[in-house]
Amino acid sequence: MLMVRHYGGNQYFNHIVLFCCKQALATFDLDVVCWDMNIQPYSCTSTNFAIYTRPLYLKDVIIEFN
């Protein structure tokens, strides 16, 4: 399993990914030799969008300053 992270702080995802993979394989009683998991946590644009829009209400406006 490739454990390469490109952003600071993402090294903690490795522990979560490994846990999720082990749980999924155990839950469905799958052989680790035959099966592998691909866990995709939120990252980049989708994370930023979720963080920025979560506290908003309908018809709220986001103003961007450059």
C-alpha positions in Angstrom: 0.0 0.0 0.0 1.4 3.3 -1.1 1.7 5.8 1.9 2.7 9.0 0.2 1.2 12.3 1.4 1.8 15.6 -0.3 0.5 18.0 2.4 1.6 18.7 5.9 -0.4 16.9 8.6 -1.6 14.2 6.2 0.7 11.6 7.7 -2.0 10.9 10.3 -4.2 9.6 7.5 -2.0 6.6 7.1 -3.1 5.3 10.5 -6.8 5.9 9.7 -6.4 4.3 6.2 -4.7 1.2 7.6 -7.4 0.9 10.3 -10.2 1.2 7.7 -8.7 -1.3 5.4 -8.3 -3.9 8.1 -11.8 -3.3 9.3 -13.3 -3.6 5.8 -11.4 -6.8 5.1 -12.5 -8.3 8.4 -16.1 -7.1 8.1 -16.5 -8.9 4.7 -14.3 -11.8 5.7 -12.0 -11.1 2.7 -8.5 -12.6 2.2 -5.8 -10.0 2.4 -3.8 -11.8 -0.4 -6.7 -11.5 -2.8 -8.3 -8.2 -1.9 -7.0 -4.6 -1.2 -8.8 -1.4 -0.2 -8.5 2.0 -1.6 -9.6 4.7 1.0 -9.9 8.2 -0.3 -10.2 10.8 2.4 -11.4 14.3 1.7 -8.5 16.4 0.3 -7.8 19.6 -1.6 -10.7 21.3 -3.3 -13.5 19.2 -1.9 -12.2 19.7 1.7 -11.9 23.4 1.3 -15.4 23.6 -0.2 -16.8 21.6 2.7 -15.1 23.7 5.3 -16.1 27.0 3.7 -19.7 26.1 3.0 -20.6 24.2 6.2 -21.4 27.2 8.4 -23.4 28.9 5.7 -27.1 29.2 5.4 -29.2 29.3 2.2 -28.5 32.5 0.2 -25.4 33.4 2.2 -22.5 34.9 0.2 -18.8 34.2 0.3 -16.6 37.2 -0.6 -13.1 36.6 -1.9 -10.3 39.0 -1.6 -7.2 38.7 -3.8 
